[in-house]
């Protein structure tokens, strides 16, 4: 037996906050809108959810279509539903939080995006809709999550130095960390493996490179292992 409910419905959208990291600061991926509303303004990659797709599929589709970004760490962040957040109609957006290695992605503008670029998190242009609030929420999530989950490794190259790892945490958390204590804590968890490689093309003494042992972490996590920085 079928049922039909006749009442006004809100449209559902997805928006994605994609973070990347260079040696200086944390970056956010933005697209420049081709269409109204907010034509030419910068915004988060995103769009309306199709009736035949899940939220996760919609988020990944929009990232691929608008910015050429695929195969990245992605998780649901929060739902934003202010009545006036979109001037076109009643739109509820499900925001996503994503992490990308800058070197892994050659971004390109497509579909309804006329431009795409990485912007410093601390120097963002004025954003369309309520996307500034969405970015702030994602920043808070990232700062909290790096302390209890190894998501930070998603921002680093496969091989990294301990200095690079510490710098990642300092940039995300916005504070200086004691070098000796940080390294002691990281090495004590026994989740990074020393490789035979060293840094290349550096002016200082080349540091040893490490890799994150994802399989070991997943195995330990099943038995209640606690990652903590």
N, C-alpha and C positions, 0 to 999 in steps of 0.2 A: 504494500500500500504506500503510495507516495503522498508527500505533503508539500505544500507550497506556502511560503510565508511572504506576504506582501507588505514590505516596509522599506524605508530608505536604507541603503547600505553604504558603508564607508569603503572607499577604495583602499587597497593594501599595496604598499611599496616596500622596497628594501633599499638601504643605503649602506655603503661600506667605507669604514675608516681603515685605510691600509697604511701601516707604518713601515718605514724603511730606515736604515741607519747608515750614516757615513762616519768619517773620523771626527767630525765636528759636532753634529747634532742629529736629532731625530727628525725624520721627514714624514710628510703626509701626502698621499697621492690625491690630486685634485683634477677635475675636468672642467673645461670652460663650456658653458651651456650654449648650444646652437639655437635653441628655441625659447619662446616665452613659456612661462614667466621667468623673470631673471635672465633674460637673454644676455649673453656675453659675460655674465657673472661666473665666478668660480664656485664649484660645489663638489660634494662627494659623488663618486660614481654610484649610480643606482637608478631605479626605475620601478615601474609597476610590475606586480606579480601576475603572471598569466594564470588563467583558471585551471590549467592542466599541469602545473608544476609546483613543487614544494618550495618553501622559502629558501632553503639552502641552494637548490638548483637555480632559483631566480637570482640569488646573490652572485653566484659564480658566473652565470650567463651575463649579467650586467657588467661585471668586471672584465670579462673577455671582450664583450661587444664595445664597450666605451673606452677601454684603456689598453686592451691587448694583454691583460694580466691573467695568467692561469696557474694552476697547481701551487697554491699557497696555503699556509695555515689560516683557517677561517673558523670563527665561532660566533654564535649569536650573542649580542651585547645587551640590548635593551629595546623597549618599544616606546616610541614617541607618538603622542596622540593629541597634542594641543589642537583646539578647535580651529585656530586661525593659522596653522603652520603651513598650509598650502592655499594660495589665493584662488586656485581653480575649483576645488571641491573639497569635500571632507576626505582627508587622506591620513591613514595611520601607517607609519613606517616602522619596520623592524630593522634596527641597525645591526650591522655586523662589524666585528673587530678582526683585523687581519694583519699578518706579519709577512714581510717579503724581503729577500736578499736583493739589494739594488742591482747587483751584477747579474742576477738571473733573469731580469726582465727588460725587454726593449719595449717601452711603452709607446703606444700610438693612439691617436684620437680617432674614433669611428662612431658610427650611427649618429646619435644626436649630440655628440661632443665635438666642438670645433678646435679644442686644444686640450692638452694633458701635460701635467708636470708634477715634479716633486717639490714641495715647499717646506721650508723649515717650520717646525711646529710652533716656534716662538715668534714667527714672522708671517703668519697667514694673512692672505688678503681678506676682505670682507666676503663672507660666504652667504650663499643663497639659502632661503628657507630658514630652518632652525639648525643648520648644520654646524654652526659654531658650538652650540650646546651638545650636539652629538659628539663632536671631536673632544670636548672637555670630558665627557663621560667616558669615552674610550681611553683617554690619557689616564684617568683615575683607575680604570680597570687594568691597564698595562702596568702601572706602578705597583698596584697591589699584587697582580698575578706573578710578576717576575720574582717576587720574594718567596713564593711557595710552589712554583712550578717552573720547569726549565724551558719556558717559552722563549727566553732571550736568545737561545741558540738558533732560533729560526731567523734571526736578523744577522747572524755572523756567517762568514764563508765556512766551508766544510773544515778547513784547517785554520786555526787562529792561535794567537799568542795569549798568554795570561794577561798581558797589558791590554790587549784588545778586549778581552772578556771583562776586565775590571772597568775599562772605559765605557763599555756598553751599560753596565749597571749604574755608573756615575751619571751618564747622560740621561737615562730613563728616570732615575730617582732624584736627579737634580741636587746631588750632594757628593762631596769627596769621601772616599772610603780609604781606610787604613790599608796600605798595600800588604803588609805582613799578615794581618788578621784575615783579609779577604782571601788571599792565596791559601792560607792554612785551612780555612773553612771549605773552599772549593775542592782542594786536593783531598781533604778528609772524607768527602762524600764518595770518592773513588768512581766518579762518573765521566771523567775526561781522561783520555788515553794519550800519552806522549807518543809522538811520531818521530820518524827519522828526519823530518823536514825542518828547515829553519826559514826565517823571514828572508825575502829576496829584495834587493835594491833599496836597502835602508842605510842611512848614514851612520847610525849607531851600531853597536854590536848586535848581530842577528840573533833574535830570540828563538827558542825552540817552539815548534808548533804542536798543537793538541787537536784532538777531535772529540766530539761528544759521543758517548756510547749509548745510543737510543735504545738498543735491545736490552742492555743491562738495566737501564732506568725502568723500562716497561716491566721487566721481570720483577724488579724490586718493589715497584709501585703496587703490584698485585698482592704483595705481602705486607702492605702498610708502611712502606718506606716514606719518610717525610723529607722532602726537599725544602731547605730553608736558607735564605740569605739574610 
